Protein backbone atom coordinates (compact mmCIF):
# COMPACT_ATOMS: atom_id res chain seq x y z
CA UNK A 1 0.00 0.00 0.00
CA UNK A 2 3.01 2.32 0.34
CA UNK A 3 4.23 1.75 -3.22
CA UNK A 4 4.13 4.90 -5.33
CA UNK A 5 2.46 4.79 -8.75
CA UNK A 6 4.91 4.79 -11.65
CA UNK A 7 3.81 7.41 -14.16
CA UNK A 8 5.30 8.41 -17.50
CA UNK A 9 5.59 12.18 -17.97
CA UNK A 10 5.62 13.98 -21.34
CA UNK A 11 6.31 17.73 -21.05
CA UNK A 12 6.37 19.49 -24.42
CA UNK A 13 7.18 22.85 -25.99
CA UNK A 14 7.31 23.84 -29.65
CA UNK A 15 9.98 23.14 -32.21
CA UNK A 16 8.41 25.86 -34.37
CA UNK A 17 9.06 28.50 -31.67
CA UNK A 18 12.76 27.71 -32.07
CA UNK A 19 12.62 27.67 -35.86
CA UNK A 20 11.24 31.21 -36.01
CA UNK A 21 13.50 32.57 -33.30
CA UNK A 22 10.91 33.02 -30.54
CA UNK A 23 12.71 30.54 -28.32
CA UNK A 24 16.28 29.27 -28.25
CA UNK A 25 18.50 27.50 -25.77
CA UNK A 26 20.21 30.78 -24.87
CA UNK A 27 17.03 32.73 -24.18
CA UNK A 28 15.59 33.23 -20.67
CA UNK A 29 12.26 31.77 -21.83
CA UNK A 30 13.79 28.35 -22.42
CA UNK A 31 15.58 28.34 -19.06
CA UNK A 32 12.40 29.46 -17.29
CA UNK A 33 10.36 26.64 -18.81
CA UNK A 34 13.06 24.08 -17.90
CA UNK A 35 13.06 25.38 -14.32
CA UNK A 36 9.26 25.16 -14.23
CA UNK A 37 9.44 21.54 -15.41
CA UNK A 38 11.97 20.66 -12.69
CA UNK A 39 9.77 22.22 -10.00
CA UNK A 40 6.75 20.23 -11.16
CA UNK A 41 8.73 16.98 -11.30
CA UNK A 42 9.99 17.66 -7.77
CA UNK A 43 6.39 17.91 -6.57
CA UNK A 44 5.49 14.74 -8.47
CA UNK A 45 8.24 12.81 -6.71
CA UNK A 46 6.46 13.23 -3.37
CA UNK A 47 3.64 10.90 -4.45
CA UNK A 48 4.73 9.08 -7.62
CA UNK A 49 7.74 7.63 -9.39
CA UNK A 50 7.90 9.85 -12.50
CA UNK A 51 9.55 8.40 -15.61
CA UNK A 52 10.79 11.57 -17.29
CA UNK A 53 13.12 12.33 -20.20
CA UNK A 54 13.06 16.13 -20.15
CA UNK A 55 11.13 18.89 -21.89
CA UNK A 56 10.46 17.72 -25.47
CA UNK A 57 10.40 19.83 -28.62
CA UNK A 58 11.34 17.30 -31.35
CA UNK A 59 9.78 14.09 -32.55
CA UNK A 60 13.10 12.29 -32.08
CA UNK A 61 13.25 13.20 -28.39
CA UNK A 62 9.58 12.24 -28.05
CA UNK A 63 10.37 8.74 -29.34
CA UNK A 64 13.30 8.46 -26.90
CA UNK A 65 11.06 9.54 -24.05
CA UNK A 66 8.48 6.98 -25.11
CA UNK A 67 11.08 4.21 -25.11
CA UNK A 68 12.12 5.11 -21.57
CA UNK A 69 8.48 5.11 -20.45
CA UNK A 70 7.63 1.88 -22.28
CA UNK A 71 10.48 -0.11 -20.71
CA UNK A 72 9.59 1.21 -17.23
CA UNK A 73 6.14 -0.48 -17.32
CA UNK A 74 4.28 2.56 -16.03
CA UNK A 75 0.77 2.69 -14.58
CA UNK A 76 -0.30 5.72 -16.59
CA UNK A 77 0.80 8.76 -18.56
CA UNK A 78 0.78 12.50 -17.88
CA UNK A 79 0.84 14.76 -20.94
CA UNK A 80 1.42 18.46 -20.35
CA UNK A 81 2.28 21.08 -22.98
CA UNK A 82 4.23 23.62 -20.89
CA UNK A 83 3.94 25.93 -23.90
CA UNK A 84 2.08 25.51 -27.17
CA UNK A 85 3.49 22.56 -29.09
CA UNK A 86 2.78 20.62 -32.25
CA UNK A 87 0.56 17.54 -32.23
CA UNK A 88 3.33 15.62 -34.00
CA UNK A 89 5.51 15.64 -30.87
CA UNK A 90 2.82 14.00 -28.74
CA UNK A 91 1.82 11.67 -31.58
CA UNK A 92 5.43 10.50 -32.04
CA UNK A 93 5.52 9.43 -28.37
CA UNK A 94 2.07 7.84 -28.30
CA UNK A 95 2.82 5.71 -31.38
CA UNK A 96 5.63 4.00 -29.43
CA UNK A 97 3.62 3.40 -26.28
CA UNK A 98 1.08 0.70 -25.31
CA UNK A 99 -2.47 1.75 -24.46
CA UNK A 100 -2.28 3.69 -21.19
CA UNK A 101 -4.64 5.84 -19.14
CA UNK A 102 -3.78 9.49 -19.88
CA UNK A 103 -3.99 12.55 -17.65
CA UNK A 104 -3.74 15.91 -19.45
CA UNK A 105 -2.31 18.56 -17.11
CA UNK A 106 -2.50 22.26 -17.87
CA UNK A 107 -0.04 24.15 -15.65
CA UNK A 108 -0.17 27.95 -15.56
CA UNK A 109 3.15 29.63 -14.64
CA UNK A 110 1.45 32.21 -12.37
CA UNK A 111 -1.86 32.68 -10.56
CA UNK A 112 -2.54 36.09 -12.05
CA UNK A 113 -1.61 38.22 -15.07
CA UNK A 114 0.24 41.51 -15.13
CA UNK A 115 -1.62 44.72 -15.92
CA UNK A 116 -0.14 44.45 -19.40
CA UNK A 117 1.10 41.03 -20.53
CA UNK A 118 4.41 40.90 -22.42
CA UNK A 119 4.64 38.71 -25.49
CA UNK A 120 7.14 36.39 -23.72
CA UNK A 121 4.85 36.06 -20.69
CA UNK A 122 2.00 35.14 -23.02
CA UNK A 123 4.21 32.45 -24.57
CA UNK A 124 5.06 31.09 -21.09
CA UNK A 125 1.32 30.65 -20.45
CA UNK A 126 0.56 29.19 -23.86
CA UNK A 127 0.47 25.62 -22.56
CA UNK A 128 -3.27 26.18 -22.32
CA UNK A 129 -3.38 26.49 -26.12
CA UNK A 130 -1.53 23.20 -26.45
CA UNK A 131 -3.78 21.40 -23.96
CA UNK A 132 -6.96 22.52 -25.70
CA UNK A 133 -5.49 21.58 -29.07
CA UNK A 134 -4.37 18.05 -28.16
CA UNK A 135 -7.67 17.30 -26.43
CA UNK A 136 -9.39 17.16 -29.81
CA UNK A 137 -6.73 14.85 -31.18
CA UNK A 138 -6.89 12.52 -28.16
CA UNK A 139 -10.68 12.41 -28.22
CA UNK A 140 -10.92 11.64 -31.94
CA UNK A 141 -8.31 8.90 -31.67
CA UNK A 142 -10.13 7.16 -28.82
CA UNK A 143 -7.79 7.77 -25.90
CA UNK A 144 -9.19 7.48 -22.37
CA UNK A 145 -8.11 10.64 -20.58
CA UNK A 146 -9.01 13.14 -17.87
CA UNK A 147 -7.90 16.72 -17.32
CA UNK A 148 -6.41 18.63 -14.36
CA UNK A 149 -5.83 22.38 -14.56
CA UNK A 150 -4.25 24.95 -12.25
CA UNK A 151 -1.21 26.96 -11.25
CA UNK A 152 1.97 24.89 -11.03
CA UNK A 153 2.48 25.78 -7.34
CA UNK A 154 -1.10 25.09 -6.19
CA UNK A 155 -1.21 22.25 -3.63
CA UNK A 156 -4.79 21.38 -4.61
CA UNK A 157 -3.66 20.61 -8.17
CA UNK A 158 -1.12 18.07 -6.94
CA UNK A 159 -3.66 16.47 -4.58
CA UNK A 160 -5.96 15.99 -7.56
CA UNK A 161 -3.17 14.57 -9.72
CA UNK A 162 -2.23 12.23 -6.88
CA UNK A 163 -5.80 10.85 -6.77
CA UNK A 164 -5.72 10.17 -10.50
CA UNK A 165 -2.30 8.49 -10.33
CA UNK A 166 -3.28 6.22 -7.42
CA UNK A 167 -6.40 5.23 -9.33
CA UNK A 168 -4.34 4.49 -12.45
CA UNK A 169 -2.03 2.24 -10.45
CA UNK A 170 -4.99 0.18 -9.26
CA UNK A 171 -5.83 -0.81 -12.84
CA UNK A 172 -2.65 -2.85 -12.97
CA UNK A 173 -2.90 -4.04 -9.37
CA UNK A 174 -6.35 -5.49 -10.05
CA UNK A 175 -4.88 -7.63 -12.82
CA UNK A 176 -2.87 -9.45 -10.16
CA UNK A 177 -5.69 -9.78 -7.62
CA UNK A 178 -6.98 -13.13 -6.38
CA UNK A 179 -10.26 -13.60 -4.58
CA UNK A 180 -10.67 -16.78 -2.59
CA UNK A 181 -14.25 -18.07 -2.33
CA UNK A 182 -14.94 -20.34 0.64
CA UNK A 183 -16.33 -22.67 -0.59
CA UNK A 184 -18.76 -21.33 -3.25
CA UNK A 185 -21.41 -18.67 -3.85
CA UNK A 186 -24.19 -17.94 -1.37
CA UNK A 187 -27.46 -19.37 -2.71
CA UNK A 188 -29.65 -17.31 -0.39
CA UNK A 189 -28.50 -13.96 -1.83
CA UNK A 190 -28.49 -13.87 -5.63
CA UNK A 191 -27.83 -10.10 -5.59
CA UNK A 192 -24.25 -10.97 -4.66
CA UNK A 193 -23.65 -13.10 -7.77
CA UNK A 194 -21.02 -12.00 -10.29
CA UNK A 195 -19.97 -13.18 -13.74
CA UNK A 196 -16.54 -14.53 -12.94
CA UNK A 197 -15.47 -14.57 -16.58
CA UNK A 198 -16.39 -10.89 -16.98
CA UNK A 199 -14.65 -10.14 -13.69
CA UNK A 200 -11.46 -11.66 -15.06
CA UNK A 201 -11.78 -10.17 -18.54
CA UNK A 202 -12.77 -6.63 -17.52
CA UNK A 203 -10.80 -6.21 -14.29
CA UNK A 204 -8.23 -9.00 -14.20
CA UNK A 205 -9.56 -10.49 -10.94
CA UNK A 206 -9.20 -14.26 -10.59
CA UNK A 207 -11.44 -16.39 -8.37
CA UNK A 208 -10.09 -19.40 -6.50
CA UNK A 209 -12.55 -21.75 -4.87
CA UNK A 210 -11.34 -23.10 -1.52
CA UNK A 211 -12.42 -26.40 0.05
CA UNK A 212 -13.77 -26.46 3.59
CA UNK A 213 -11.69 -29.50 4.51
CA UNK A 214 -8.55 -27.63 3.48
CA UNK A 215 -9.29 -25.13 6.25
CA UNK A 216 -10.22 -27.84 8.73
CA UNK A 217 -6.98 -29.72 8.05
CA UNK A 218 -4.95 -26.58 8.74
CA UNK A 219 -6.94 -25.88 11.92
CA UNK A 220 -6.27 -29.44 13.14
CA UNK A 221 -2.53 -28.91 12.62
CA UNK A 222 -2.33 -25.85 14.88
CA UNK A 223 0.07 -26.51 17.79
CA UNK A 224 -0.27 -25.70 21.48
CA UNK A 225 2.64 -23.27 21.13
CA UNK A 226 0.89 -21.36 18.32
CA UNK A 227 -2.25 -21.12 20.46
CA UNK A 228 -0.19 -19.85 23.39
CA UNK A 229 1.43 -17.15 21.25
CA UNK A 230 -1.96 -16.05 19.88
CA UNK A 231 -3.35 -15.77 23.41
CA UNK A 232 -0.36 -13.65 24.36
CA UNK A 233 -1.10 -11.30 21.48
CA UNK A 234 -4.72 -10.97 22.57
CA UNK A 235 -3.53 -10.10 26.06
CA UNK A 236 -1.03 -7.53 24.77
CA UNK A 237 -3.79 -5.84 22.81
CA UNK A 238 -6.02 -5.77 25.91
CA UNK A 239 -8.77 -7.79 24.25
CA UNK A 240 -11.32 -9.09 26.74
CA UNK A 241 -12.51 -12.69 26.66
CA UNK A 242 -16.09 -13.66 27.51
CA UNK A 243 -16.08 -17.28 26.33
CA UNK A 244 -14.65 -20.41 27.91
CA UNK A 245 -11.25 -21.92 27.13
CA UNK A 246 -12.60 -24.70 24.92
CA UNK A 247 -14.36 -22.31 22.55
CA UNK A 248 -11.52 -19.79 22.59
CA UNK A 249 -9.01 -22.45 21.52
CA UNK A 250 -11.25 -23.61 18.68
CA UNK A 251 -11.68 -20.01 17.50
CA UNK A 252 -7.92 -19.46 17.59
CA UNK A 253 -7.32 -22.60 15.52
CA UNK A 254 -9.45 -21.26 12.67
CA UNK A 255 -7.96 -17.77 12.95
CA UNK A 256 -4.54 -19.35 12.43
CA UNK A 257 -5.81 -21.70 9.71
CA UNK A 258 -7.10 -18.70 7.77
CA UNK A 259 -3.67 -17.09 7.97
CA UNK A 260 -1.97 -20.23 6.66
CA UNK A 261 -4.42 -20.67 3.76
CA UNK A 262 -3.97 -17.03 2.77
CA UNK A 263 -0.18 -17.48 2.77
CA UNK A 264 -0.39 -20.65 0.67
CA UNK A 265 -2.89 -19.33 -1.88
CA UNK A 266 -1.63 -15.72 -1.98
CA UNK A 267 -5.18 -14.36 -2.09
CA UNK A 268 -5.97 -10.67 -1.51
CA UNK A 269 -9.71 -11.09 -0.85
CA UNK A 270 -11.56 -13.83 1.03
CA UNK A 271 -15.28 -14.07 0.23
CA UNK A 272 -16.59 -16.43 2.91
CA UNK A 273 -19.94 -18.18 2.53
CA UNK A 274 -20.48 -18.41 6.26
CA UNK A 275 -24.20 -19.23 6.27
CA UNK A 276 -24.19 -22.64 4.58
CA UNK A 277 -24.76 -25.79 6.61
CA UNK A 278 -21.67 -27.48 5.15
CA UNK A 279 -19.35 -24.97 6.84
CA UNK A 280 -20.93 -25.43 10.25
CA UNK A 281 -21.04 -29.21 9.85
CA UNK A 282 -17.34 -29.22 8.93
CA UNK A 283 -15.94 -26.57 11.30
CA UNK A 284 -18.44 -26.62 14.14
CA UNK A 285 -18.40 -22.81 14.15
CA UNK A 286 -18.21 -19.72 11.97
CA UNK A 287 -14.53 -18.63 11.73
CA UNK A 288 -14.63 -14.96 12.71
CA UNK A 289 -12.00 -14.35 15.38
CA UNK A 290 -9.79 -11.50 14.17
CA UNK A 291 -6.19 -12.40 13.39
CA UNK A 292 -4.18 -9.16 13.77
CA UNK A 293 -1.44 -10.44 11.48
CA UNK A 294 -3.94 -10.97 8.68
CA UNK A 295 -5.28 -7.47 9.13
CA UNK A 296 -1.79 -6.01 8.79
CA UNK A 297 -1.18 -8.08 5.64
CA UNK A 298 -3.89 -6.17 3.77
CA UNK A 299 -6.30 -9.09 3.39
CA UNK A 300 -9.96 -8.11 3.27
CA UNK A 301 -12.78 -10.47 4.22
CA UNK A 302 -16.38 -10.29 3.02
CA UNK A 303 -19.11 -12.51 4.40
CA UNK A 304 -21.91 -14.40 2.61
CA UNK A 305 -19.53 -14.90 -0.32
CA UNK A 306 -20.13 -11.34 -1.54
CA UNK A 307 -17.37 -11.11 -4.14
CA UNK A 308 -18.30 -7.64 -5.40
CA UNK A 309 -18.26 -6.29 -1.84
CA UNK A 310 -14.88 -7.96 -1.32
CA UNK A 311 -13.52 -6.26 -4.45
CA UNK A 312 -14.80 -2.91 -3.14
CA UNK A 313 -13.08 -3.56 0.20
CA UNK A 314 -9.81 -4.30 -1.56
CA UNK A 315 -10.04 -1.18 -3.76
CA UNK A 316 -10.99 1.08 -0.86
CA UNK A 317 -8.15 -0.20 1.27
CA UNK A 318 -5.66 0.38 -1.55
CA UNK A 319 -7.06 3.76 -2.55
CA UNK A 320 -7.67 5.33 0.87
CA UNK A 321 -5.24 3.48 3.13
CA UNK A 322 -8.13 2.88 5.55
CA UNK A 323 -9.27 -0.53 6.78
CA UNK A 324 -12.76 -1.32 5.37
CA UNK A 325 -15.60 -2.38 7.68
CA UNK A 326 -18.16 -4.84 6.28
CA UNK A 327 -21.75 -4.03 7.24
CA UNK A 328 -25.37 -4.15 6.29
CA UNK A 329 -27.96 -1.57 7.30
CA UNK A 330 -29.91 -3.32 10.05
CA UNK A 331 -32.47 -0.63 10.73
CA UNK A 332 -32.95 3.13 10.96
CA UNK A 333 -33.63 5.80 13.56
CA UNK A 334 -35.80 8.16 11.50
CA UNK A 335 -36.12 10.77 14.26
CA UNK A 336 -32.33 11.12 14.63
CA UNK A 337 -31.63 10.54 10.92
CA UNK A 338 -29.25 7.68 11.67
CA UNK A 339 -28.64 4.13 10.52
CA UNK A 340 -27.69 1.15 12.67
CA UNK A 341 -25.07 -0.70 10.61
CA UNK A 342 -23.15 -3.88 11.33
CA UNK A 343 -22.68 -7.51 10.41
CA UNK A 344 -21.84 -10.88 11.89
CA UNK A 345 -18.48 -12.35 10.96
CA UNK A 346 -14.86 -11.35 10.57
CA UNK A 347 -13.85 -7.74 11.31
CA UNK A 348 -10.58 -5.84 11.67
CA UNK A 349 -10.28 -4.57 15.26
CA UNK A 350 -8.23 -1.57 14.09
CA UNK A 351 -11.64 0.03 13.46
CA UNK A 352 -12.77 -0.26 17.06
CA UNK A 353 -13.64 2.74 19.22
CA UNK A 354 -10.62 3.20 21.54
CA UNK A 355 -12.95 4.33 24.34
CA UNK A 356 -14.36 0.79 24.67
CA UNK A 357 -12.62 -2.57 25.00
CA UNK A 358 -12.71 -5.13 22.20
CA UNK A 359 -14.09 -8.38 23.58
CA UNK A 360 -14.39 -11.95 22.32
CA UNK A 361 -17.96 -13.19 22.61
CA UNK A 362 -20.03 -16.17 21.42
CA UNK A 363 -21.46 -16.11 17.90
CA UNK A 364 -24.95 -14.82 18.61
CA UNK A 365 -26.44 -16.48 15.51
CA UNK A 366 -24.95 -19.97 15.93
CA UNK A 367 -24.08 -20.39 19.61
CA UNK A 368 -27.12 -22.58 20.23
CA UNK A 369 -26.86 -24.82 17.16
CA UNK A 370 -23.15 -25.32 16.40
CA UNK A 371 -20.95 -27.77 18.36
CA UNK A 372 -18.94 -24.73 19.53
CA UNK A 373 -20.37 -21.41 20.68
CA UNK A 374 -17.99 -19.57 18.36
CA UNK A 375 -15.40 -16.88 19.10
CA UNK A 376 -16.27 -13.47 17.63
CA UNK A 377 -14.43 -10.20 17.98
CA UNK A 378 -17.00 -7.67 19.18
CA UNK A 379 -16.62 -3.89 19.10
CA UNK A 380 -18.25 -0.60 18.18
CA UNK A 381 -16.79 1.33 15.23
CA UNK A 382 -14.74 4.42 16.12
CA UNK A 383 -16.51 7.80 15.92
CA UNK A 384 -15.91 10.34 13.15
CA UNK A 385 -16.64 11.02 9.48
CA UNK A 386 -17.32 7.94 7.34
CA UNK A 387 -18.18 6.94 3.80
CA UNK A 388 -20.34 3.87 3.09
CA UNK A 389 -19.96 2.10 -0.25
CA UNK A 390 -22.15 -0.53 -1.88
CA UNK A 391 -20.80 -2.66 -4.75
CA UNK A 392 -22.78 -4.93 -7.08
CA UNK A 393 -22.26 -6.51 -10.48
CA UNK A 394 -24.93 -5.08 -12.78
CA UNK A 395 -24.68 -7.74 -15.48
CA UNK A 396 -22.34 -5.51 -17.46
CA UNK A 397 -19.85 -4.08 -14.97
CA UNK A 398 -19.25 -3.35 -11.30
CA UNK A 399 -21.15 -0.41 -9.83
CA UNK A 400 -20.39 1.54 -6.66
CA UNK A 401 -22.98 3.58 -4.78
CA UNK A 402 -21.92 5.72 -1.83
CA UNK A 403 -23.14 8.04 0.89
CA UNK A 404 -21.41 9.99 3.63
CA UNK A 405 -22.17 10.38 7.30
CA UNK A 406 -20.81 10.46 10.82
CA UNK A 407 -20.14 7.49 13.08
CA UNK A 408 -21.60 8.71 16.36
CA UNK A 409 -19.73 8.56 19.67
CA UNK A 410 -21.07 6.81 22.72
CA UNK A 411 -21.22 3.31 24.14
CA UNK A 412 -21.99 0.20 22.06
CA UNK A 413 -25.55 0.36 20.77
CA UNK A 414 -26.09 -3.19 19.48
CA UNK A 415 -25.64 -6.56 21.18
CA UNK A 416 -23.79 -9.41 19.53
CA UNK A 417 -22.43 -7.86 16.30
CA UNK A 418 -19.72 -5.35 15.48
CA UNK A 419 -21.54 -2.16 14.50
CA UNK A 420 -21.73 1.60 14.16
CA UNK A 421 -24.52 4.12 14.59
CA UNK A 422 -24.23 6.39 11.55
CA UNK A 423 -25.87 9.79 11.18
CA UNK A 424 -26.27 10.37 7.44
CA UNK A 425 -25.96 13.58 5.44
CA UNK A 426 -28.90 12.58 3.23
CA UNK A 427 -32.27 12.21 5.02
CA UNK A 428 -32.79 8.55 5.93
CA UNK A 429 -36.09 8.20 4.08
CA UNK A 430 -34.59 9.73 0.93
CA UNK A 431 -31.58 7.45 1.22
CA UNK A 432 -33.74 4.32 1.30
CA UNK A 433 -35.85 5.41 -1.66
CA UNK A 434 -32.82 6.33 -3.80
CA UNK A 435 -30.86 3.20 -2.92
CA UNK A 436 -33.80 0.87 -3.48
CA UNK A 437 -34.73 2.57 -6.73
CA UNK A 438 -31.12 2.17 -7.90
CA UNK A 439 -31.04 -1.54 -6.99
CA UNK A 440 -28.31 -2.32 -4.48
CA UNK A 441 -27.30 -5.22 -2.25
CA UNK A 442 -27.70 -5.14 1.51
CA UNK A 443 -23.94 -4.90 2.10
CA UNK A 444 -22.21 -1.55 2.68
CA UNK A 445 -18.48 -1.10 3.20
CA UNK A 446 -17.64 1.66 5.68
CA UNK A 447 -14.33 3.54 5.68
CA UNK A 448 -13.13 6.40 7.83
CA UNK A 449 -13.27 9.83 6.18
CA UNK A 450 -15.34 11.50 3.48
CA UNK A 451 -14.32 10.13 0.07
CA UNK A 452 -17.33 10.50 -2.23
CA UNK A 453 -15.82 13.10 -4.57
CA UNK A 454 -12.59 11.13 -4.85
CA UNK A 455 -14.42 7.87 -5.60
CA UNK A 456 -15.65 9.33 -8.88
CA UNK A 457 -12.01 9.54 -10.02
CA UNK A 458 -11.30 5.96 -8.95
CA UNK A 459 -14.36 4.56 -10.70
CA UNK A 460 -13.65 6.44 -13.94
CA UNK A 461 -10.23 4.86 -14.40
CA UNK A 462 -11.35 1.36 -13.39
CA UNK A 463 -14.43 1.31 -15.65
CA UNK A 464 -16.75 1.04 -12.65
CA UNK A 465 -20.13 2.76 -12.69
CA UNK A 466 -20.51 5.29 -9.86
CA UNK A 467 -23.69 6.55 -8.18
CA UNK A 468 -23.32 9.05 -5.30
CA UNK A 469 -26.31 9.26 -2.98
CA UNK A 470 -26.67 12.85 -1.75
N, C-alpha and C positions, 0 to 999 in steps of 0.2 A: 504493500500500500504506500510505501515511501518512495517508490521508483518514480522518477520524473518522466513525463512523456518525451519522446524523441521526435522533434519537429523539424522538417526542412524549411529553410527560410530563403526566399528569393526577393532581394531588394533591387530595384531597377531605377536607372535614370536613362536619359536619351543619348544615343549615338549621334543623332542629328544635331543636338545642341552643340556638340563638339565640332561637327563638320562645318557649321556656319559661324563658329567662333564665339558662341554665347557661353560656352563652358569649356575649360581646358584644365589639365592637371595643375597648372601653375596659378589658376585663379582662386580667389577666396571661396567662391561658390562651391567648387568641387571639394575643397577641404572641409567646408561647413557641412556639406551633405555626408561626407565620410565620418565626421565626428558625430553627427546625428545618428547614423547607422550604428556606430559603436555604443552609443548611449542606450539605444533601444535593445541591442543584443545583450548588454549588461543587465538590463531589467529582465529580459527573457530568461537569463541564466538562473534567476532566483526560483523559477518554477518549471523550467523545461530544460532539456538538453538540445540546444539549437544546432542544427547542421548547416553551416553557413560558409559560403565561399567568398563573400565580399559584395560590394555594390556592383551590379552588372550594367554594362551599356553596350555589349556586343553579343551577337548570337553565339560566337565561339565560347566566350566565358559562360554564357547561359548553359551551353551543353556540358561544360566542365563542372559547373555547379550541380547540374542534374545528375551527373555521374557520381559525384560525392554523396548526394542525397540518396540516390538509388541504392548504392552499396551499404548505406547506413541502416537500411530497413526502418524507415521512419514511420510514425503513427499518422502523420498528417503533414500538410504543407501550408505555410503562410506566404502569401504573395502581397507585396507592398511596393507600388511605385512611389519612391521618395520624391521624385519629380516626374513630370510627364515622360512617358517612354513609349517606344513603338511596340505594337502587338507582337512583332516578329521575335523580340527578345524573350517574352514569356512563352510564346509558342515553341521556340527552339528548345526551351527547358522541358515543357510539358510533353513534347514528343518523345523524350528520352525516359520519361518516368512512368511507373505503373499507375493505375487508377488510385487516387488518394483523395481523402476529404480535404477541401481547400477552404482556408480562411483568408478573405481579402481584408487587409488592414489599411486604413487611410490615416496617416499620421500628419497632423499639422505641426509646423515648426514653432508656432507661438499661439497663445490663447486669444490674442487680439491683434488687430491691424493698426499700423501707424495712421496718423491723420492723412498723410499722402504716401501711398505705397510705391516704393522704387521698383523699377523693372526687375532687378535681381531678387528683391524680396518676393515679388510675384512668382518668379521662377522657382524659388525655394518652396513655395506653397502649392506648386502645380501638380503635386502628387494626386490631388483630388481630381484633376483632369484625367490622369492615367487610370485611376481606380474606376471612375465612371465609364471610361472607354473600354477597359478590359472586361467589365461586367457583362456588356453585350456579347462579347466574344465567348466568354465562359458559358453564358446562358444558352446561346445558340448551339454550342458544341456539347451540351449535355453534362457539364461538370456540376457536381454537388458542392455548393459553397454557401458560406454565410459571410456577413460583413460586420466589422467593428471599426468605429470611427472616433477620433478624438485627438487631443493634443498629446504629443509624444511623452510629456512628463506628467500626465494625469494618471494617478493611481487607479482610478476606476476603470480606465481603459485596460490596464494590465490585469486587473481582477477578472474582467470579462474575457480577455484572451485566455487566461488561465483556465476558466471554466470550459471554454471550447476545446482547449488542448487536452484536458483531462478526459473529456468526453470522447475525443478522437482516439485516445489511447485505449479506451475500453472496447472499441470495435475489435481491435486485435486481441485483447485479453479474452473477450468472449469466445474467440475461435479456439482457445485452449482451455475452455471451461468444461468440467465434468459434473454432472448431477447424478448422484446416487439415488435410486428409488428403492425403498425398503418396504415390502418386497415388490409391490406393483401398485397400479392406480387405485384410488379410493372409489368404490362403486357407488357409495351413498351420495356423492357430490359431483355430478357430471359437469358442473360449472368449472371445475378445476382441471378438466381434461385439456391436453394439448396435442397437437400434431407433431410427433417427435421428429418426423422427417423434415417438416418445415422448420422446426426449431434448429435442426442441424444445418439445413441449407441456408436459411436466412440469417442466422445468428452465430452458427458454428458451435452450438452447445450440444454435447454428447450426453445421452442418458446411459447409465449403467444400472441394471437391475441386480439387487443384492438379495441373497437368500437368507431367510431367517436363521437357519441352522448354522450358517457361517458366523453370525453374531453370537449365537448360543455357544458354539465351540470356543470362540475367543473368551467369552465370559467364564466358561468352565476352566480355562487355563490360567485365570488370574491367580496370583500367588498371595499368600498371607502377607508377605513383605510389601507387595504393591498396595494391598488394602491398608496396611499400616501407614504407608507414606501418604496415601490419599486422605486418610483421617487426619493426619498431621496438617495437611494443607487446609482442610476445612477449619481446623482449630486456629491456625494462623490467620485465617481470614475472618475469624469471629462469626462463623456461621452456626446458628443454633440448630439443635437436633431434637425433634419431637416424635421420633419413631424409635422402635426397639432395635437392638443390635442385629438381630436376624435380618430384618428388612433393610437396614442401612447397608449391611454387607452385600446383600443381593443388588441393591441399587448401585453401589460402587462398582461391582463387577461389570455391569452393563455400561456404566460411564467409561470404564477403562476399555471395554470391548469396542465401544464406538471409536475411541481414539485409535486403537490398533487397526480397525477396518479402514478408517480414513487414511491412515499412513500407508497401508498396503495398496489401496485403490487410487490414492491421490485425487480424491474428489474435492470439489470446492463447495458443493451444495448437497445437503442430505434432505430429501423429501420423504418423510417417514409416514407410512400409512399405519397410524397407531390405533385405529378403531376397528381393525379386522380381528375376528376371533382367532385366526391362525397365529397372530403375534402373541396373544395372551395365552393361548394353549402352549406355545413353544417357550416363551420367556417366563410366564407366570406374573408378568407385570408390564407396565408401559415404561420404557427406558427414558427417563426425563430428569435425572440428576445431573446438574451442570458440572461439566469438566472444565475447570479454568484453563487448562492447557489447550483444549480445543478452541475455546473462545479466543485466546491469543493467536491461534494459528490462522484466524480469518474464516474458518468454516461457518456457514450459516445453516440453520436447521428450520425447515418448515414442517408443519404437522399435516395430517390427513392427505399426504402425498400431493400437496399443492405445488406443482413444479413451477408454474408461473410466479407464484408468490415467492418461491425460493430464488428464482432468477432476479426478481426485484430486490430481495434482501441482499443478494450478492452485489448487484449494481450499486445499490445505495451505500453499502459499506465501502466499496471501492471509490465511489464518487465523493462521498461526504466525509469519510473517515470515522463516521459514527457507527455504533453497533446497533443493528436493526432489532426491533422488538415485534414479535409475531402476535397479532391479536385478531379478534373479531369484535364487532360492536354488539355487546350483550343486550343493552337496553339504554334508554335515554331519560334524562331529567329535563323535561320540557321547561319547567319553571326557571331552572338555573342555566338553561341552554348548554347542557353538558352531556357527554356520552360516557357510559361505563364500558371500558374496553379491556379485553384480556383474552387469555386462552390457556387451556390445559396443555401440558407438554414441556418441551425443552426450552429454556430461556437463559440468556447470558446475564449473570448477576452483576455485571458492570453497569447495567441500567437501573439498579436498585436505588431507592431513596436512601441516602446515607444517614438520615435521621432515624431510620428503623432497621432493625436487624433482619438479615436474611435468615430464614429458617428452613429446615428440611421437614416436610410434613407428608402424611399419607396421600396417595392419589385419590382425590375425593370421588372421582367417577368409577374407579375400579377396586377400591379398598375392600368392598364387601363381596366381590365375585372372583377376583384373582387369587391364586395361591399365596401371593405376597401382597401386602398392603400398598406397596410402591414407595418410592423415595423421590419426592418432588421438591425442587427448589421453589420457595415461595417468597415473593416480595412485591412491594408497590413500586411502580416506576417513579423515577426522580422527577421533581417539579421543574417547570420551565417551558419555554416555547417548543412546540413539536410540529412535525409534518406527518400526516398519515397517508399512505400510498396503497392503492389497490392495483393488482395486476392480473389481467386475464388474457387468454388467447382468444381472439375474436373469430377465428376461422381463416383469417388472412394474415394477421400479425399480432404481436403483443400490444396491449394497450394499458397505459398507466392512467389512473385517476387519482387526484390528490386534494386534500384540504389541510388547512392549518388551524392550530389551536394552542391551548395552554394546558399542560399537565398540572393539575391543581395540587398545592401542598396539603398536608394534613395526614392523619393516620391512615392505615390501610382501610379501604372501603368495602372490599369484597372478600369473603371467605374462600379458601381452597385454591384459587387460581391467581397467578401473577396478573397484575392489572394496572390500569391508570384511570383516573377520572379526568376527562378531557373537556375543557370548555372550548367550544368551537367559535371561529370567527363568523361563519355562516350560521344563520338561525337553524336550529336542529330540524324543524319540520321542513324547511327548504332543502336542507342537506339530504334528508331521506328521499324526498320527491325527485331531486335531481339525480341522485345516485341510482335509484330504482329505475327511473326512466332511461338512464344510460345503459343499465344492465351490467352489474358488477358481481363479484363473488362476495362472500361474507368476510373474507380475510383482508385485514388492513395492516400494513407494515408501518410501525411508528419509529421515527428517528428524531433525535434532539435537534432543535433549530428550525428556522423557517426557510424552506428550500424550494417553494413552488415555482418561483420565477426561474431559478437555475435548472429545474427539472425539464423545462421546455427545451433548453439547449441540449441536455443529455439525450432526450428522446429524439430530437431532430437527427442527430448524428447516427444514432443506433437504429433508425427506421422503426421507431416505436410510436404508436399513436399516443397523444397526450390530451387529457381532459381535466383542466383545473376546475375545482368546485368552489366557487366564491360565494 
